[in-house]
Amino acid sequence: MTTLKVHTIESAPEASKSLLEDSQKAYGMIPGLHGVLAGAPGLLQAYQSLHQLFVDSSFNEEELTVVWQSINVEQACHYCVPAHTGIAAMMKVDEAITEALRNETPLANPKLESLRVMTLIIVRNRGIVSQEELEAFYTAGYGERQVLDIILGVSQKVISNYTNHIANTPVDAAFQKFAWKK
């Protein structure tokens, strides 16, 4: 059962209408998450801005997927795991990466595994990271920029994961075939 309203362009607050129109243009539909976020125009705008900033970060498509899905799975987001499974497929991310992330198993690529581990450390420890953990991440080939970019990804995912938990947002039809449960 949905506990928060999923808005359409017609039902949304005036300040959200153009943001939902942007979603419609970008995705060919209004994702349910965007419909829920539209109830607070500033939150929808923040989410859309953070999404674009994270997409434009230092990460490639595989790395974006690792950060997004590591957070989604850790926070048990029933909506975002299927959505990002579909998004990863559209981005042509190796299905083995997506499946390992969904199943919480180590990634075969050591650099991507280091990214997964650092993302989980940041989420689980609320940003408290030891010098040894940072050094291991740097040794894997990442730097300070990537630590900060993970925090940007966490910021985006806090908005979506928390909203979906509270709203019990229905999974969009396009992603229902990727249904997931922790």
Secondary structure, DSSP 8 states (H G I E B T S, - for coil): ---S----TTTS-HHHHHHHHHHHHHHSS--HHHHHHTTSHHHHHHHHHHHHHHHTSS--HHHHHHHHHHHHHHTT-TTHHHHHHHHHHHTT--HHHHHHHHTT---SSHHHHHHHHHHHHHHHTTT---HHHHHHHHHTT--HHHHHHHHHHHHHHHHHHHHHHHHT----GGGGGG----
